[in-house]
Amino acid sequence: MFHFAYDERGHLCAESCELSAIAESAGTPTFVYAQATLERHFRVFDRAFEGHPHLVCYSVKASSNAALLALFAQMGSGADIVSGGELARALKAGIPPERIVFSGVGKTRAEMSAALDAKILAFNVES
């Protein structure tokens, strides 16, 4: 189920909120997320691995929005990060370090040191 739909008047809505009203209030461009959709898709993906040891990690690179990261943290998500800044944002949002994976190339010594000091779960080493 998606929580973006047209209402009976033909207005596009996110969880019953008219997107045109949000655009008028916030201006454009603006980003609107449907929390119910994010929660549902996370649960469906997580349940697909039920019975197997796993960790679903949200890619902070996709969006480092603090509210979004906090929502994923509340659902038990880990974080896939590619920089020291993303590490700081994930930790601040409440994602435990033992649920953080540091991916990507070009990690600086300072970023690796900060991740080691935080005791993250793993580094993905790529060449």
N, C-alpha and C positions, 0 to 999 in steps of 0.2 A: 504494500500500500504506500502510495506517495501522498504527501500532505501538501502538495501544490496542486490546485485544481481551480477550475472556473466555477464561479457561483452561478445562481439562477439568472443573474443579470449579465453574465458574460465577462465579469471581471476576474482576472487572475488573482488568486489568493494563496497565501501561505498560512496553513493552519487557521483558516477563516479570517485572516487579516488581508485586506485589499492591498495589493502591492502598489497600486497607483497612489494610495494614501500615504504609504511609507515613503515613496519617491517624492511626493510633494513635501513631506515633513523633513526628510533627511537630505533631499537633493539626489542628483544622479551624477556619476554612477554610484550605486550603493550595493552592498552584498546582503542578501537575506537568506538565512538558514532556517529550515524547518527542523526543530529539535526532535519532534516525533519521528521524522524520517531518519535522521542520523541515529537515533536510539534503536529504531527497528532494524536498520541495515547492519549496525554493529552486532546486535543480538543474533541475527540470522547468520552472519559470517562466523561469529564466535561459536555458535551451536553446531556449525558444520564440522567442527573439529572435536566435538564432544566425545569424551572417552579416550582422547589422545592428549598427551602433554603438549601444550601450545601456549603461545602468547601472541595476541593480536596487537600490533603496534600501529598507531596512527602516524602518518608521515607529516611531521611538522612542516616540512618543505611545502606541502600542499596548502597549508594555511596556518600561520602562527598566531591566529586570533586567540587572545587569552581566554575568552569565554568558551570558545570551542574546545580548547585544550582542557579546560577545567571540566567540561561536560564529559569528554573522553576519559579523563582521570576518574571521575565519579563512576563511570561504567566499568572500570577495571582495565582500561586500555593501557598499553605501553606506548612508548614514543620511539619513532625512528627519526634520528636527528642527523644533520650533516655539518653542524657548526657549534662553536661555543655559545653563540647567542641563542641558538635553538635549545641547547642544553639548559641554559638559564631560564628560558621561557617555560620549558617543560617542567622543570623543578618548581618554579614559582606557581605553576598551575596545579600542582599537587600530584604530578606523576612521580611515583617513587623511583629512585635511581636504579633499583634492581629490576625495573621494567623499561629501562632505556637502552637502546641499541644505537651506537654511533656508526653510521655508514658513510660512504663517499670517499673521494680522494682529496688530497690537499689539506689534511688536518695539520694544524700547527702544533708545535711542542706545547704551547700554552693551553690549547684546546684539549690536547690529549691529557695533559697534567690535570686540568680541571675535571675532566671526565673520570680519571683514575681516582682523584681525591673524593669525588662524589660517590665512587663505588658503583658505577653503572654496570649493567648486566654484561655487555659485550661490545667489542669493536668488530665491524666488518672490515677486513683488510683487503683492499683491491689494488691491483697493479695496472 
